[in-house]
């Protein structure tokens, strides 16, 4: 898992360097880079919300599991 995170960090850094170099040659690249950053932020928020929803669902499942596993005697 650490290797994957390291690779992602390296790719993110490389992309930032490419965007910076491109922005110096073409202002449209800066606009696209800003749009990309906004989308990345939105993605992170959505992933956090998904994890929160998953935790809530896990808690609910753990609460009803005894009822389901107990069958008719629950």
Kinemage of the C-alpha trace (Angstrom):
@kinemage 1
@onewidth
@group {chain A} dominant
@subgroup {mainchain}
@vectorlist {calphas} color= white
{ca unk a 1} P 0.000 0.000 0.000
{ca unk a 2} L 2.874 2.366 0.786
{ca unk a 3} L 4.383 1.628 -2.610
{ca unk a 4} L 1.117 2.568 -4.315
{ca unk a 5} L 0.852 5.812 -2.329
{ca unk a 6} L 4.462 6.626 -3.150
{ca unk a 7} L 3.803 6.056 -6.851
{ca unk a 8} L 0.675 8.239 -6.715
{ca unk a 9} L 2.627 11.017 -4.982
{ca unk a 10} L 5.384 10.830 -7.588
{ca unk a 11} L 2.848 10.945 -10.428
{ca unk a 12} L 1.059 13.900 -8.838
{ca unk a 13} L 4.363 15.746 -8.502
{ca unk a 14} L 5.331 14.992 -12.098
{ca unk a 15} L 1.933 16.162 -13.334
{ca unk a 16} L 2.306 19.405 -11.384
{ca unk a 17} L 5.697 20.026 -12.990
{ca unk a 18} L 4.272 19.344 -16.459
{ca unk a 19} L 1.309 21.647 -15.822
{ca unk a 20} L 3.626 24.378 -14.560
{ca unk a 21} L 5.823 24.119 -17.633
{ca unk a 22} L 2.780 24.105 -19.906
{ca unk a 23} L 1.222 27.087 -18.147
{ca unk a 24} L 4.290 29.148 -18.892
{ca unk a 25} L 3.787 28.467 -22.617
{ca unk a 26} L -0.017 28.463 -22.814
{ca unk a 27} L -2.359 30.273 -20.376
{ca unk a 28} L -5.121 27.753 -21.152
{ca unk a 29} L -3.079 25.149 -19.300
{ca unk a 30} L -3.419 27.214 -16.119
{ca unk a 31} L -7.174 27.233 -16.541
{ca unk a 32} L -7.221 23.486 -17.050
{ca unk a 33} L -4.921 22.979 -14.068
{ca unk a 34} L -7.253 25.021 -11.854
{ca unk a 35} L -10.236 23.048 -13.117
{ca unk a 36} L -8.381 19.803 -12.470
{ca unk a 37} L -7.537 20.909 -8.925
{ca unk a 38} L -11.187 21.755 -8.269
{ca unk a 39} L -12.264 18.354 -9.571
{ca unk a 40} L -9.632 16.623 -7.432
{ca unk a 41} L -10.921 18.466 -4.355
{ca unk a 42} L -14.489 17.477 -5.193
{ca unk a 43} L -13.419 13.871 -5.649
{ca unk a 44} L -11.755 13.874 -2.219
{ca unk a 45} L -14.926 15.277 -0.623
{ca unk a 46} L -17.062 12.656 -2.358
{ca unk a 47} L -14.721 9.874 -1.246
{ca unk a 48} L -14.864 11.133 2.339
{ca unk a 49} L -18.668 11.241 2.170
{ca unk a 50} L -18.725 7.710 0.763
{ca unk a 51} L -16.523 6.470 3.609
{ca unk a 52} L -18.777 8.166 6.155
{ca unk a 53} L -21.832 6.565 4.544
{ca unk a 54} L -20.103 3.188 4.543
{ca unk a 55} L -19.276 3.503 8.247
{ca unk a 56} L -22.881 4.430 9.012
{ca unk a 57} L -24.189 1.464 7.015
{ca unk a 58} L -21.734 -0.874 8.747
{ca unk a 59} L -22.998 0.333 12.127
{ca unk a 60} L -26.607 -0.250 11.082
{ca unk a 61} L -25.808 -3.707 9.741
{ca unk a 62} L -24.063 -4.586 12.994
{ca unk a 63} L -27.174 -3.508 14.900
{ca unk a 64} L -29.571 -5.642 12.863
{ca unk a 65} L -27.259 -8.627 12.373
{ca unk a 66} L -28.455 -10.357 15.577
{ca unk a 67} L -32.040 -10.060 14.369
{ca unk a 68} L -31.165 -11.531 10.988
{ca unk a 69} L -28.987 -14.305 12.368
{ca unk a 70} L -31.451 -15.098 15.145
{ca unk a 71} L -34.112 -16.004 12.619
{ca unk a 72} L -37.622 -16.353 13.957
{ca unk a 73} L -36.526 -16.416 17.603
{ca unk a 74} L -35.169 -12.839 17.513
